[in-house]
């Protein structure tokens, strides 16, 4: 289920997590070559992603 990004925080390991409108979080790591997300490492990059959507795996699991 697609959910809007409303903010970001770092987990206990320093990895970035997108805060979703549904209340869930999703890691958004920049870990080349597996994940190319260079925008996550700067405040400006993260700010540009506010309001965009991600597929919330937890919502998908909770859906009937």
Protein Blocks (a to p, Z undefined) as FASTA:
>chain_A
ZZddfbdcddfkopacdddfkopacddddddfkbccfklmpmklmmmmgoiacddfklmm
mpZZ
